[in-house]
Amino acid sequence: MIQIKGVSKLYGNKKALDNVSFEVKKGEIFAFIGHNGAGKTTLIKSICGILDFDEGEILINGKSIKSDPIACKKEMAYIPDDPGLYEDMKAISFINFVCDMYDTPTEIREKNIMRYSEMFEMEHELSNTIKSFSHGMKQKIALIAALSHEPKILIMDEPFVGLDPKAIFDMKEIMRELVKNGGTIFFSTHILDMAEKLCDRVAIVKKGQIVKVGDMKKIRGDKSLEKVFLELEA
């Protein structure tokens, strides 16, 4: 699980995050939504140990991302909105490189690489260099690499951007399977109708502050998530 306790982050005099607190429980899909510049990516990178933060604490299954970052990172996989892969590597080399960092056993990685590359229709592209791929294909390689080492926690920043309709469908099925098996998913998205149908809980951030957090059905009430969001942004 992810516990975020009073986290604040300053960029100069601007507070990108202002005393943010909530938790993401084991076995749930949790959506993090807000307008551009609201603080979503800043928090996600802080959770993953990419960005430092000025106040508060972030715990990954009880371990501090500040004091024990390696142990925390072993629990999770992070997929950014821009994959940022090593362009000159072959796709299969990159995936194996990621699996090596997580000490993924050969039998597990081979099984998962085969499964996910076939699912995302990339099995015939693995021997090609990443620089030859479209944005959507790079996103698929990032997903295959992340899923192949079987993370307990999956953290994603706009994971559906660039994916084709079949890949989006498959990714939703993978997310449901992961949490059914005890995993945890935390992701940001601008696709609010998808978040509404897919997620157990949601947090809405505005100007670095959490304005709503809780069970998706309770947050929505008799409205759509889109309407709730637009009313809060008005």
C-alpha angles and dihedrals in degrees: 000000000000121000118191113190122187095321118182129176127189129202101190105305094339121097107219088179122025117195095316116188132171139108136236111215130218114269099022140108109227124192123208112198138176142125123285110290094019093121103264099127092040091057094043092052090047091053090051094049094246094114126039118224131213103225139016135025138273119203126194109199088334096313123113117242087209101050100027107027098153093053090048094048091051087064096055150048122212125205114186125204088251107045094212093197127174098272098202095052124093112248094245091049091053093049091049090046089057092046090050091056089055094043090238111183115246094242093053096045095047091050093048096042090053093046098048097038089054092045092052092040092242100117092107093048100056094096092053125093117259094235089068092061131096120239091262092051091050089051089054092051090050089052093048091049092048095047097043094072091051101236120204091215124038117197118187136178110207092331096178097057109118096008120127120237095263092050090049090052092048092047091054090051090050091051092052091048093049094054092042086060092052100271127134129228127196118176144157122226143165091206096096099175089055092049090049093055098037107039134080095200139011141199122202117205126197124181091342096310130103108241098173133015132164148070111354094230093050093046091051099042106172093335134082119259088243092058092047090050094048092048091053091048094050 
